[in-house]
Amino acid sequence: MPLLNQKRKALLVLEDGSVFEGNAFACAGETMGEVVFNTGMTGYQEVITDPSYKGQMVTMTYPLVGNYGINDEDMESAGIHLEGLIVKEYQSHPSNWRMTKSLKSFLEEYGKIGIEGIDTRALTRRLRLSGSMKGIISTESKDVESLRARVRAYPGLVGRDLVREVTSAKPYVWKNGAVHSGLPSKKSARKLRVAVLDCGVKYNILRLLENNGCEVLVLPASFPGAEILALNPDGVLLSNGPGDPAALPYIVNTARTIIGKVPVFGICLGHQIIGQAIGGYTEKLKFGHHGINQPVKNVETGRVEITSQNHGFVVVPESVEDKAEKTYHNLNDNTSEGMRMPQAFSVQYHPEAAPGPRDTGYLFAQFVKIMKEEKGKKK
C-alpha cells in the first residue's frame, strides 16, 4: 500500500450497509476483515501485534490513540497481524521515554491502514447490538454500493484456518527473551521442557514460561503429535491464535495424541482445541470478547478475577460437561472460561496479561507445579 504524505478521506462500509466517514492517518488503499471493538484504554501496541487478530479490523473504544508511540519491549509477535485499525482521534505527536517510533510509522512499515475521525461510539454501539460484522476500509473508492457488494462477498472468519498464516515456519527456542533458530540436541537437566504449539502465540506467554524456569521449544502448528512427544517434553502448551477453531482438525488430532501422555495447558484457541479434542464443539459469539476488563469467576474459590480477553468463539459448556470439570465462567454472559481434566487444563482468557491485569498469572506456576509432580512420578 502507498504511504501517505497527507491525510486522505476514507470510508468504512459494513455488511449491513452502514457507512462511516473518516481519514486515513496511515497508509492508503483498501482492506477487508471482521470489524470488532476493543475496550482497553491502553495497550494498543500489544493489540495490533497479537496474531489472534488476523482477519479482523479493530476499533479502539478509547478515543485517543497513539499518544505513547511504539517501543521495542511491548511486541507480542514479530509484526502486525490485524487488517486495519479504527480510532476516534490519532495523536500525531507522541511522547514516551521508551518510544522508538510513532504508531503511524509502525502501521506503514507493515502496510496496514489506520483511520481516524470515525464516530467510534456509534460504531461500537452498532457492533454491540448487531454483532461483529464484515467490513471494508477504502481510500480509493466512494462508490458505497460497490464497496458493500464486495464486503458481503468476503468470506469472513467462519470455517477459515487462519492459523497457517501466523504460525512459525520452523521450530525455534525461546531463550533470554528472544528467538533462537533450531532445536537443542540435548534436554536440559535443570529445566522443565515445554513444547509450545504455535497457533499464533503471544511473546508474553513465552516470556512467562521462561521466567518460571522452563526450557521453551516453539513448534509450528502443523507439528505432529507423535513428533512432539518424541522431543520428550515435560508439558505441552497449546497457544492462542486466530480464526475458527472448528477449521483446525489437524491441531485437534494433535491434541488428542498428547492429552493423557504429558501435562497440557491450553490458552484461548488452545482451550477451544482441547474442548474439541475431548469431544466437545465450539460456536461463534455475537460480538466476541476483546478487552482487558472481563470479570471471570473461579468456580473452585469463588474469587472474581479481572482478565484480558480476545476471542470470537467459545466452547459450548454442555458439549464437555461430562468430559471435563468447569473451572471458570464469564460473569457478563456466563460463557465457558476454563476447564480441567486429568493432566490437562485450559482457560479461554489470556493469563499472560499483555496488555491487561495480572490476576491470573498464577496459572503458569500452576502448570509448572503439575509438570514437576508428573515428572516426580516417573522417577
BALOBA-1460 file (C-alpha; in Angstrom, 3 decimals):
// residues 379
<rec num="1" residu="m" x="0.000" y="0.000" z="0.000"/>
<rec num="2" residu="p" x="1.312" y="3.509" z="-0.782"/>
<rec num="3" residu="l" x="2.370" y="5.686" z="2.133"/>
<rec num="4" residu="l" x="0.574" y="8.926" z="2.891"/>
<rec num="5" residu="n" x="2.071" y="12.388" z="2.647"/>
<rec num="6" residu="q" x="-1.177" y="13.813" z="3.982"/>
<rec num="7" residu="k" x="-4.464" y="12.501" z="5.305"/>
<rec num="8" residu="r" x="-6.894" y="11.118" z="2.775"/>
<rec num="9" residu="k" x="-10.624" y="10.623" z="3.061"/>
<rec num="10" residu="a" x="-11.576" y="7.052" z="3.930"/>
<rec num="11" residu="l" x="-14.822" y="5.114" z="4.054"/>
<rec num="12" residu="l" x="-15.669" y="2.236" z="6.370"/>
<rec num="13" residu="v" x="-18.587" y="0.218" z="4.989"/>
<rec num="14" residu="l" x="-20.179" y="-2.626" z="6.966"/>
<rec num="15" residu="e" x="-22.056" y="-5.577" z="5.549"/>
<rec num="16" residu="d" x="-25.357" y="-4.242" z="6.946"/>
<rec num="17" residu="g" x="-24.969" y="-1.153" z="4.769"/>
<rec num="18" residu="s" x="-23.693" y="1.217" z="7.488"/>
<rec num="19" residu="v" x="-21.222" y="3.835" z="6.265"/>
<rec num="20" residu="f" x="-18.702" y="5.721" z="8.434"/>
<rec num="21" residu="e" x="-16.544" y="8.522" z="7.082"/>
<rec num="22" residu="g" x="-13.066" y="9.351" z="8.332"/>
<rec num="23" residu="n" x="-9.471" y="9.993" z="7.314"/>
<rec num="24" residu="a" x="-6.563" y="7.641" z="6.796"/>
<rec num="25" residu="f" x="-3.664" y="8.598" z="9.074"/>
<rec num="26" residu="a" x="-1.529" y="5.628" z="7.972"/>
<rec num="27" residu="c" x="-1.286" y="4.075" z="4.513"/>
<rec num="28" residu="a" x="-3.848" y="4.219" z="1.721"/>
<rec num="29" residu="g" x="-5.711" y="1.592" z="-0.262"/>
<rec num="30" residu="e" x="-8.324" y="-0.953" z="0.727"/>
<rec num="31" residu="t" x="-8.603" y="-3.718" z="3.303"/>
<rec num="32" residu="m" x="-11.327" y="-6.091" z="4.477"/>
<rec num="33" residu="g" x="-11.944" y="-8.058" z="7.656"/>
<rec num="34" residu="e" x="-14.326" y="-8.687" z="10.521"/>
<rec num="35" residu="v" x="-14.859" y="-5.439" z="12.445"/>
<rec num="36" residu="v" x="-14.615" y="-5.824" z="16.236"/>
<rec num="37" residu="f" x="-14.113" y="-3.436" z="19.145"/>
<rec num="38" residu="n" x="-11.529" y="-3.491" z="21.951"/>
<rec num="39" residu="t" x="-12.396" y="-1.829" z="25.261"/>
<rec num="40" residu="g" x="-8.848" y="-1.384" z="26.554"/>
<rec num="41" residu="m" x="-7.852" y="2.171" z="27.463"/>
<rec num="42" residu="t" x="-4.201" y="1.332" z="26.778"/>
<rec num="43" residu="g" x="-2.124" y="-1.430" z="25.194"/>
<rec num="44" residu="y" x="-2.717" y="-0.698" z="21.504"/>
<rec num="45" residu="q" x="0.769" y="-1.969" z="20.596"/>
<rec num="46" residu="e" x="0.100" y="-5.355" z="22.202"/>
<rec num="47" residu="v" x="-3.269" y="-5.472" z="20.444"/>
<rec num="48" residu="i" x="-2.011" y="-4.787" z="16.926"/>
<rec num="49" residu="t" x="0.882" y="-7.259" z="17.284"/>
<rec num="50" residu="d" x="-1.325" y="-10.052" z="18.697"/>
<rec num="51" residu="p" x="-1.594" y="-12.766" z="15.986"/>
<rec num="52" residu="s" x="-5.107" y="-13.621" z="17.245"/>
<rec num="53" residu="y" x="-6.392" y="-10.502" z="15.443"/>
<rec num="54" residu="k" x="-5.518" y="-11.871" z="11.998"/>
<rec num="55" residu="g" x="-8.543" y="-11.378" z="9.732"/>
<rec num="56" residu="q" x="-10.015" y="-8.609" z="11.881"/>
<rec num="57" residu="m" x="-10.175" y="-4.809" z="11.879"/>
<rec num="58" residu="v" x="-10.056" y="-3.413" z="15.402"/>
<rec num="59" residu="t" x="-11.983" y="-0.418" z="16.696"/>
<rec num="60" residu="m" x="-10.432" y="1.091" z="19.825"/>
<rec num="61" residu="t" x="-13.178" y="2.424" z="22.101"/>
<rec num="62" residu="y" x="-10.801" y="4.738" z="23.985"/>
<rec num="63" residu="p" x="-10.952" y="7.988" z="21.977"/>
<rec num="64" residu="l" x="-7.240" y="8.989" z="21.857"/>
<rec num="65" residu="v" x="-4.765" y="6.503" z="20.397"/>
<rec num="66" residu="g" x="-1.085" y="6.808" z="19.549"/>
<rec num="67" residu="n" x="-0.075" y="9.149" z="22.370"/>
<rec num="68" residu="y" x="2.822" y="6.991" z="23.656"/>
<rec num="69" residu="g" x="4.057" y="5.709" z="20.306"/>
<rec num="70" residu="i" x="5.658" y="2.291" z="19.771"/>
<rec num="71" residu="n" x="8.570" y="0.731" z="21.665"/>
<rec num="72" residu="d" x="10.751" y="-2.358" z="21.258"/>
<rec num="73" residu="e" x="9.675" y="-4.039" z="24.501"/>
<rec num="74" residu="d" x="5.897" y="-4.430" z="24.137"/>
<rec num="75" residu="m" x="5.847" y="-6.523" z="20.955"/>
<rec num="76" residu="e" x="3.660" y="-9.631" z="21.139"/>
<rec num="77" residu="s" x="4.957" y="-11.065" z="17.857"/>
<rec num="78" residu="a" x="7.380" y="-10.146" z="15.082"/>
<rec num="79" residu="g" x="4.900" y="-7.854" z="13.307"/>
<rec num="80" residu="i" x="1.336" y="-6.574" z="12.850"/>
<rec num="81" residu="h" x="-1.441" y="-9.063" z="12.130"/>
<rec num="82" residu="l" x="-4.753" y="-7.190" z="12.172"/>
<rec num="83" residu="e" x="-6.183" y="-5.962" z="8.865"/>
<rec num="84" residu="g" x="-6.863" y="-2.359" z="9.896"/>
<rec num="85" residu="l" x="-7.032" y="-0.024" z="12.900"/>
<rec num="86" residu="i" x="-10.014" y="2.271" z="13.559"/>
<rec num="87" residu="v" x="-9.761" y="5.130" z="16.081"/>
<rec num="88" residu="k" x="-11.595" y="8.313" z="17.035"/>
<rec num="89" residu="e" x="-8.500" y="10.509" z="17.171"/>
<rec num="90" residu="y" x="-4.883" y="9.738" z="16.324"/>
<rec num="91" residu="q" x="-2.247" y="11.557" z="18.355"/>
<rec num="92" residu="s" x="0.381" y="12.656" z="15.831"/>
<rec num="93" residu="h" x="2.861" y="13.954" z="18.442"/>
<rec num="94" residu="p" x="3.506" y="11.006" z="20.775"/>
<rec num="95" residu="s" x="5.761" y="11.262" z="23.802"/>
<rec num="96" residu="n" x="7.208" y="8.436" z="25.893"/>
<rec num="97" residu="w" x="10.721" y="7.707" z="27.147"/>
<rec num="98" residu="r" x="10.627" y="4.166" z="25.703"/>
<rec num="99" residu="m" x="9.283" y="5.220" z="22.284"/>
<rec num="100" residu="t" x="11.266" y="4.288" z="19.174"/>
<rec num="101" residu="k" x="8.697" y="5.235" z="16.502"/>
<rec num="102" residu="s" x="5.163" y="6.524" z="16.046"/>
<rec num="103" residu="l" x="2.077" y="4.357" z="15.614"/>
<rec num="104" residu="k" x="1.666" y="5.839" z="12.124"/>
<rec num="105" residu="s" x="5.165" y="4.819" z="11.007"/>
<rec num="106" residu="f" x="4.729" y="1.364" z="12.550"/>
<rec num="107" residu="l" x="1.484" y="0.732" z="10.652"/>
<rec num="108" residu="e" x="3.061" y="2.000" z="7.425"/>
<rec num="109" residu="e" x="6.074" y="-0.260" z="7.951"/>
<rec num="110" residu="y" x="3.711" y="-3.249" z="7.646"/>
<rec num="111" residu="g" x="1.355" y="-1.733" z="5.069"/>
<rec num="112" residu="k" x="-1.635" y="-1.573" z="7.426"/>
<rec num="113" residu="i" x="-4.322" y="1.094" z="7.119"/>
<rec num="114" residu="g" x="-5.124" y="3.232" z="10.136"/>
<rec num="115" residu="i" x="-8.166" y="5.530" z="10.034"/>
<rec num="116" residu="e" x="-9.341" y="8.270" z="12.401"/>
<rec num="117" residu="g" x="-12.267" y="10.662" z="12.647"/>
<rec num="118" residu="i" x="-14.707" y="7.754" z="12.882"/>
<rec num="119" residu="d" x="-17.564" y="8.043" z="15.380"/>
<rec num="120" residu="t" x="-16.301" y="5.050" z="17.360"/>
<rec num="121" residu="r" x="-19.105" y="5.327" z="19.923"/>
<rec num="122" residu="a" x="-21.735" y="4.897" z="17.199"/>
<rec num="123" residu="l" x="-19.718" y="2.123" z="15.539"/>
<rec num="124" residu="t" x="-19.213" y="0.269" z="18.824"/>
<rec num="125" residu="r" x="-22.897" y="0.567" z="19.670"/>
<rec num="126" residu="r" x="-23.840" y="-0.880" z="16.275"/>
<rec num="127" residu="l" x="-21.466" y="-3.808" z="16.739"/>
<rec num="128" residu="r" x="-22.645" y="-4.272" z="20.339"/>
<rec num="129" residu="l" x="-26.293" y="-4.503" z="19.257"/>
<rec num="130" residu="s" x="-25.977" y="-6.251" z="15.889"/>
<rec num="131" residu="g" x="-22.816" y="-8.273" z="16.436"/>
<rec num="132" residu="s" x="-19.401" y="-8.262" z="14.763"/>
<rec num="133" residu="m" x="-19.699" y="-7.623" z="11.040"/>
<rec num="134" residu="k" x="-17.591" y="-7.875" z="7.940"/>
<rec num="135" residu="g" x="-16.317" y="-4.521" z="6.746"/>
<rec num="136" residu="i" x="-14.147" y="-2.769" z="4.192"/>
<rec num="137" residu="i" x="-11.971" y="0.318" z="4.547"/>
<rec num="138" residu="s" x="-11.222" y="2.213" z="1.347"/>
<rec num="139" residu="t" x="-9.382" y="5.409" z="0.473"/>
<rec num="140" residu="e" x="-9.758" y="4.628" z="-3.241"/>
<rec num="141" residu="s" x="-13.488" y="4.387" z="-3.839"/>
<rec num="142" residu="k" x="-16.524" y="6.446" z="-2.849"/>
<rec num="143" residu="d" x="-18.932" y="4.017" z="-4.519"/>
<rec num="144" residu="v" x="-20.744" y="2.738" z="-1.422"/>
<rec num="145" residu="e" x="-22.851" y="0.178" z="-3.289"/>
<rec num="146" residu="s" x="-19.774" y="-1.367" z="-4.887"/>
<rec num="147" residu="l" x="-17.949" y="-1.492" z="-1.551"/>
<rec num="148" residu="r" x="-20.985" y="-3.021" z="0.148"/>
<rec num="149" residu="a" x="-21.254" y="-5.729" z="-2.516"/>
<rec num="150" residu="r" x="-17.581" y="-6.578" z="-2.145"/>
<rec num="151" residu="v" x="-17.698" y="-6.817" z="1.626"/>
<rec num="152" residu="r" x="-20.772" y="-9.062" z="1.503"/>
<rec num="153" residu="a" x="-18.847" y="-11.406" z="-0.791"/>
<rec num="154" residu="y" x="-15.926" y="-11.523" z="1.656"/>
<rec num="155" residu="p" x="-15.758" y="-14.970" z="3.356"/>
<rec num="156" residu="g" x="-15.421" y="-13.757" z="6.972"/>
<rec num="157" residu="l" x="-13.898" y="-15.895" z="9.720"/>
<rec num="158" residu="v" x="-16.257" y="-18.881" z="9.998"/>
<rec num="159" residu="g" x="-14.717" y="-22.002" z="8.514"/>
<rec num="160" residu="r" x="-11.335" y="-20.350" z="7.823"/>
<rec num="161" residu="d" x="-7.990" y="-21.674" z="9.007"/>
<rec num="162" residu="l" x="-6.022" y="-18.504" z="9.749"/>
<rec num="163" residu="v" x="-3.527" y="-20.295" z="11.986"/>
<rec num="164" residu="r" x="-1.479" y="-21.331" z="8.945"/>
<rec num="165" residu="e" x="-0.965" y="-17.633" z="8.169"/>
<rec num="166" residu="v" x="0.504" y="-16.706" z="11.570"/>
<rec num="167" residu="t" x="2.282" y="-19.812" z="12.877"/>
<rec num="168" residu="s" x="6.077" y="-20.042" z="12.788"/>
<rec num="169" residu="a" x="7.559" y="-21.605" z="9.661"/>
<rec num="170" residu="k" x="10.179" y="-23.588" z="11.599"/>
<rec num="171" residu="p" x="10.752" y="-24.735" z="15.195"/>
<rec num="172" residu="y" x="12.755" y="-22.435" z="17.430"/>
<rec num="173" residu="v" x="13.907" y="-21.990" z="21.022"/>
<rec num="174" residu="w" x="12.785" y="-19.016" z="23.112"/>
<rec num="175" residu="k" x="15.754" y="-18.116" z="25.280"/>
<rec num="176" residu="n" x="16.707" y="-14.959" z="27.164"/>
<rec num="177" residu="g" x="13.624" y="-13.229" z="25.799"/>
<rec num="178" residu="a" x="14.412" y="-13.807" z="22.129"/>
<rec num="179" residu="v" x="14.003" y="-16.250" z="19.233"/>
<rec num="180" residu="h" x="16.878" y="-18.697" z="18.565"/>
<rec num="181" residu="s" x="16.687" y="-20.871" z="15.448"/>
<rec num="182" residu="g" x="16.634" y="-24.661" z="15.646"/>
<rec num="183" residu="l" x="16.024" y="-27.085" z="18.481"/>
<rec num="184" residu="p" x="18.560" y="-28.199" z="21.114"/>
<rec num="185" residu="s" x="20.188" y="-31.591" z="20.651"/>
<rec num="186" residu="k" x="20.017" y="-32.360" z="24.364"/>
<rec num="187" residu="k" x="17.366" y="-31.770" z="27.006"/>
<rec num="188" residu="s" x="18.294" y="-29.514" z="29.895"/>
<rec num="189" residu="a" x="18.792" y="-31.453" z="33.116"/>
<rec num="190" residu="r" x="17.877" y="-28.433" z="35.249"/>
<rec num="191" residu="k" x="14.792" y="-27.083" z="33.478"/>
<rec num="192" residu="l" x="11.355" y="-28.399" z="32.608"/>
<rec num="193" residu="r" x="10.961" y="-28.682" z="28.843"/>
<rec num="194" residu="v" x="7.762" y="-27.143" z="27.479"/>
<rec num="195" residu="a" x="6.749" y="-27.627" z="23.851"/>
<rec num="196" residu="v" x="4.581" y="-24.722" z="22.693"/>
<rec num="197" residu="l" x="2.365" y="-25.437" z="19.694"/>
<rec num="198" residu="d" x="2.383" y="-22.071" z="17.954"/>
<rec num="199" residu="c" x="-1.114" y="-21.309" z="16.709"/>
<rec num="200" residu="g" x="-0.314" y="-17.580" z="16.878"/>
<rec num="201" residu="v" x="1.457" y="-17.449" z="20.220"/>
<rec num="202" residu="k" x="1.991" y="-14.142" z="22.029"/>
<rec num="203" residu="y" x="5.528" y="-13.470" z="23.174"/>
<rec num="204" residu="n" x="4.460" y="-12.824" z="26.758"/>
<rec num="205" residu="i" x="3.355" y="-16.451" z="27.075"/>
<rec num="206" residu="l" x="6.904" y="-17.457" z="26.155"/>
<rec num="207" residu="r" x="8.384" y="-14.843" z="28.500"/>
<rec num="208" residu="l" x="6.364" y="-16.116" z="31.451"/>
<rec num="209" residu="l" x="7.223" y="-19.757" z="30.766"/>
<rec num="210" residu="e" x="10.911" y="-18.840" z="30.733"/>
<rec num="211" residu="n" x="10.501" y="-16.694" z="33.856"/>
<rec num="212" residu="n" x="9.027" y="-19.756" z="35.574"/>
<rec num="213" residu="g" x="12.184" y="-21.736" z="34.844"/>
<rec num="214" residu="c" x="11.149" y="-23.606" z="31.696"/>
<rec num="215" residu="e" x="13.105" y="-24.547" z="28.593"/>
<rec num="216" residu="v" x="10.764" y="-23.307" z="25.827"/>
<rec num="217" residu="l" x="10.563" y="-25.007" z="22.427"/>
<rec num="218" residu="v" x="8.175" y="-23.375" z="19.937"/>
<rec num="219" residu="l" x="6.764" y="-25.598" z="17.193"/>
<rec num="220" residu="p" x="4.737" y="-24.867" z="14.044"/>
<rec num="221" residu="a" x="1.010" y="-25.588" z="14.362"/>
<rec num="222" residu="s" x="1.287" y="-28.478" z="11.882"/>
<rec num="223" residu="f" x="3.861" y="-30.318" z="14.028"/>
<rec num="224" residu="p" x="2.508" y="-33.883" z="14.532"/>
<rec num="225" residu="g" x="1.644" y="-35.117" z="18.000"/>
<rec num="226" residu="a" x="3.983" y="-38.122" z="17.808"/>
<rec num="227" residu="e" x="6.917" y="-35.853" z="16.923"/>
<rec num="228" residu="i" x="6.064" y="-33.538" z="19.815"/>
<rec num="229" residu="l" x="6.179" y="-36.482" z="22.220"/>
<rec num="230" residu="a" x="9.476" y="-37.606" z="20.649"/>
<rec num="231" residu="l" x="11.016" y="-34.356" z="21.922"/>
<rec num="232" residu="n" x="10.380" y="-35.690" z="25.427"/>
<rec num="233" residu="p" x="8.632" y="-32.576" z="26.771"/>
<rec num="234" residu="d" x="7.596" y="-32.302" z="30.403"/>
<rec num="235" residu="g" x="4.496" y="-30.427" z="29.224"/>
<rec num="236" residu="v" x="2.792" y="-29.003" z="26.141"/>
<rec num="237" residu="l" x="1.164" y="-25.591" z="25.812"/>
<rec num="238" residu="l" x="-1.466" y="-25.041" z="23.114"/>
<rec num="239" residu="s" x="-1.371" y="-21.340" z="22.323"/>
<rec num="240" residu="n" x="-3.806" y="-18.631" z="21.383"/>
<rec num="241" residu="g" x="-4.492" y="-17.906" z="17.713"/>
<rec num="242" residu="p" x="-6.941" y="-16.524" z="15.135"/>
<rec num="243" residu="g" x="-9.902" y="-17.783" z="13.154"/>
<rec num="244" residu="d" x="-12.454" y="-20.544" z="13.558"/>
<rec num="245" residu="p" x="-11.355" y="-23.376" z="15.889"/>
<rec num="246" residu="a" x="-13.685" y="-25.773" z="14.048"/>
<rec num="247" residu="a" x="-11.488" y="-25.356" z="10.942"/>
<rec num="248" residu="l" x="-8.444" y="-26.905" z="12.655"/>
<rec num="249" residu="p" x="-8.945" y="-30.709" z="12.681"/>
<rec num="250" residu="y" x="-5.194" y="-31.322" z="12.277"/>
<rec num="251" residu="i" x="-4.463" y="-29.458" z="15.522"/>
<rec num="252" residu="v" x="-7.364" y="-31.183" z="17.285"/>
<rec num="253" residu="n" x="-5.864" y="-34.544" z="16.268"/>
<rec num="254" residu="t" x="-2.501" y="-33.422" z="17.654"/>
<rec num="255" residu="a" x="-4.159" y="-32.534" z="20.957"/>
<rec num="256" residu="r" x="-5.837" y="-35.956" z="21.118"/>
<rec num="257" residu="t" x="-2.436" y="-37.590" z="20.653"/>
<rec num="258" residu="i" x="-0.763" y="-35.740" z="23.533"/>
<rec num="259" residu="i" x="-3.574" y="-35.388" z="26.103"/>
<rec num="260" residu="g" x="-3.086" y="-38.015" z="28.814"/>
<rec num="261" residu="k" x="0.564" y="-38.557" z="27.967"/>
<rec num="262" residu="v" x="2.025" y="-35.287" z="29.302"/>
<rec num="263" residu="p" x="0.533" y="-32.282" z="31.144"/>
<rec num="264" residu="v" x="-1.221" y="-29.914" z="28.723"/>
<rec num="265" residu="f" x="-2.092" y="-26.241" z="29.199"/>
<rec num="266" residu="g" x="-4.405" y="-24.520" z="26.701"/>
<rec num="267" residu="i" x="-4.848" y="-20.755" z="26.314"/>
<rec num="268" residu="c" x="-7.700" y="-19.152" z="24.314"/>
<rec num="269" residu="l" x="-7.656" y="-21.035" z="20.974"/>
<rec num="270" residu="g" x="-5.774" y="-23.771" z="22.836"/>
<rec num="271" residu="h" x="-8.771" y="-24.049" z="25.186"/>
<rec num="272" residu="q" x="-11.069" y="-24.463" z="22.187"/>
<rec num="273" residu="i" x="-8.763" y="-27.086" z="20.671"/>
<rec num="274" residu="i" x="-8.803" y="-29.111" z="23.895"/>
<rec num="275" residu="g" x="-12.597" y="-28.819" z="24.046"/>
<rec num="276" residu="q" x="-12.891" y="-30.351" z="20.591"/>
<rec num="277" residu="a" x="-10.235" y="-32.981" z="21.309"/>
<rec num="278" residu="i" x="-12.300" y="-34.397" z="24.185"/>
<rec num="279" residu="g" x="-15.497" y="-34.497" z="22.111"/>
<rec num="280" residu="g" x="-16.969" y="-31.014" z="22.514"/>
<rec num="281" residu="y" x="-17.701" y="-28.315" z="19.961"/>
<rec num="282" residu="t" x="-17.468" y="-24.544" z="19.588"/>
<rec num="283" residu="e" x="-19.763" y="-21.732" z="18.483"/>
<rec num="284" residu="k" x="-19.315" y="-18.124" z="17.399"/>
<rec num="285" residu="l" x="-20.170" y="-15.323" z="19.811"/>
<rec num="286" residu="k" x="-22.331" y="-12.413" z="18.717"/>
<rec num="287" residu="f" x="-19.617" y="-9.783" z="19.115"/>
<rec num="288" residu="g" x="-16.838" y="-11.577" z="20.994"/>
<rec num="289" residu="h" x="-14.757" y="-10.568" z="23.992"/>
<rec num="290" residu="h" x="-11.970" y="-8.089" z="23.206"/>
<rec num="291" residu="g" x="-10.586" y="-6.074" z="26.109"/>
<rec num="292" residu="i" x="-8.740" y="-6.061" z="29.414"/>
<rec num="293" residu="n" x="-11.644" y="-5.794" z="31.858"/>
<rec num="294" residu="q" x="-13.583" y="-9.059" z="31.604"/>
<rec num="295" residu="p" x="-14.743" y="-10.418" z="35.006"/>
<rec num="296" residu="v" x="-14.325" y="-14.174" z="35.401"/>
<rec num="297" residu="k" x="-15.337" y="-16.258" z="38.406"/>
<rec num="298" residu="n" x="-13.122" y="-19.034" z="39.719"/>
<rec num="299" residu="v" x="-15.639" y="-21.799" z="40.417"/>
<rec num="300" residu="e" x="-13.420" y="-23.526" z="42.994"/>
<rec num="301" residu="t" x="-12.523" y="-20.491" z="45.120"/>
<rec num="302" residu="g" x="-15.427" y="-18.154" z="44.349"/>
<rec num="303" residu="r" x="-12.903" y="-15.414" z="43.623"/>
<rec num="304" residu="v" x="-13.661" y="-12.945" z="40.821"/>
<rec num="305" residu="e" x="-10.660" y="-12.219" z="38.606"/>
<rec num="306" residu="i" x="-10.358" y="-9.461" z="36.005"/>
<rec num="307" residu="t" x="-8.954" y="-10.823" z="32.767"/>
<rec num="308" residu="s" x="-7.648" y="-9.825" z="29.360"/>
<rec num="309" residu="q" x="-9.576" y="-11.475" z="26.516"/>
<rec num="310" residu="n" x="-9.541" y="-11.682" z="22.731"/>
<rec num="311" residu="h" x="-11.800" y="-14.297" z="21.169"/>
<rec num="312" residu="g" x="-14.876" y="-14.590" z="18.975"/>
<rec num="313" residu="f" x="-15.582" y="-18.307" z="19.511"/>
<rec num="314" residu="v" x="-16.241" y="-20.344" z="22.668"/>
<rec num="315" residu="v" x="-16.525" y="-23.955" z="23.772"/>
<rec num="316" residu="v" x="-20.190" y="-24.868" z="24.312"/>
<rec num="317" residu="p" x="-20.276" y="-25.935" z="28.011"/>
<rec num="318" residu="e" x="-22.933" y="-28.613" z="27.504"/>
<rec num="319" residu="s" x="-20.735" y="-30.368" z="24.957"/>
<rec num="320" residu="v" x="-17.995" y="-31.070" z="27.509"/>
<rec num="321" residu="e" x="-19.849" y="-31.212" z="30.847"/>
<rec num="322" residu="d" x="-19.396" y="-34.977" z="31.221"/>
<rec num="323" residu="k" x="-15.808" y="-34.903" z="29.990"/>
<rec num="324" residu="a" x="-14.191" y="-32.045" z="31.915"/>
<rec num="325" residu="e" x="-14.671" y="-30.097" z="35.135"/>
<rec num="326" residu="k" x="-15.747" y="-26.477" z="34.720"/>
<rec num="327" residu="t" x="-13.263" y="-24.144" z="36.430"/>
<rec num="328" residu="y" x="-14.176" y="-20.594" z="35.353"/>
<rec num="329" residu="h" x="-17.127" y="-18.760" z="33.842"/>
<rec num="330" residu="n" x="-17.637" y="-15.260" z="32.493"/>
<rec num="331" residu="l" x="-19.791" y="-13.072" z="34.727"/>
<rec num="332" residu="n" x="-21.021" y="-10.931" z="31.824"/>
<rec num="333" residu="d" x="-22.535" y="-13.683" z="29.684"/>
<rec num="334" residu="n" x="-21.810" y="-16.928" z="31.605"/>
<rec num="335" residu="t" x="-19.738" y="-18.378" z="28.756"/>
<rec num="336" residu="s" x="-17.116" y="-21.052" z="29.427"/>
<rec num="337" residu="e" x="-13.782" y="-19.613" z="30.607"/>
<rec num="338" residu="g" x="-11.944" y="-22.720" z="31.742"/>
<rec num="339" residu="m" x="-11.960" y="-26.474" z="32.294"/>
<rec num="340" residu="r" x="-9.846" y="-29.183" z="33.854"/>
<rec num="341" residu="m" x="-9.322" y="-32.899" z="33.405"/>
<rec num="342" residu="p" x="-6.547" y="-35.316" z="34.437"/>
<rec num="343" residu="q" x="-3.197" y="-33.921" z="33.235"/>
<rec num="344" residu="a" x="-4.791" y="-31.097" z="31.236"/>
<rec num="345" residu="f" x="-6.363" y="-27.723" z="31.943"/>
<rec num="346" residu="s" x="-7.261" y="-24.680" z="29.877"/>
<rec num="347" residu="v" x="-8.604" y="-21.146" z="30.028"/>
<rec num="348" residu="q" x="-10.425" y="-19.060" z="27.446"/>
<rec num="349" residu="y" x="-8.890" y="-15.785" z="28.602"/>
<rec num="350" residu="h" x="-5.260" y="-14.571" z="28.458"/>
<rec num="351" residu="p" x="-3.360" y="-15.111" z="31.745"/>
<rec num="352" residu="e" x="-0.171" y="-13.638" z="30.252"/>
<rec num="353" residu="a" x="-1.622" y="-10.121" z="30.755"/>
<rec num="354" residu="a" x="-0.308" y="-8.283" z="27.717"/>
<rec num="355" residu="p" x="-1.954" y="-5.849" z="27.897"/>
<rec num="356" residu="g" x="-4.079" y="-6.092" z="30.995"/>
<rec num="357" residu="p" x="-4.380" y="-7.236" z="34.593"/>
<rec num="358" residu="r" x="-2.176" y="-9.850" z="36.252"/>
<rec num="359" residu="d" x="-4.861" y="-11.532" z="38.336"/>
<rec num="360" residu="t" x="-4.400" y="-14.923" z="36.651"/>
<rec num="361" residu="g" x="-0.630" y="-15.063" z="36.168"/>
<rec num="362" residu="y" x="-0.531" y="-17.807" z="38.791"/>
<rec num="363" residu="l" x="-1.648" y="-20.298" z="36.131"/>
<rec num="364" residu="f" x="1.893" y="-20.530" z="34.765"/>
<rec num="365" residu="a" x="3.182" y="-21.517" z="38.221"/>
<rec num="366" residu="q" x="0.310" y="-23.992" z="38.427"/>
<rec num="367" residu="f" x="1.391" y="-25.533" z="35.108"/>
<rec num="368" residu="v" x="4.971" y="-25.835" z="36.387"/>
<rec num="369" residu="k" x="3.716" y="-27.491" z="39.583"/>
<rec num="370" residu="i" x="1.745" y="-30.081" z="37.596"/>
<rec num="371" residu="m" x="4.746" y="-30.833" z="35.382"/>
<rec num="372" residu="k" x="7.018" y="-31.302" z="38.400"/>
<rec num="373" residu="e" x="4.525" y="-33.645" z="40.036"/>
<rec num="374" residu="e" x="4.203" y="-35.763" z="36.888"/>
<rec num="375" residu="k" x="7.966" y="-35.823" z="36.425"/>
<rec num="376" residu="g" x="8.366" y="-36.961" z="40.025"/>
<rec num="377" residu="k" x="6.005" y="-39.904" z="39.450"/>
<rec num="378" residu="k" x="8.245" y="-41.188" z="36.637"/>
<rec num="379" residu="k" x="11.380" y="-41.371" z="38.786"/>
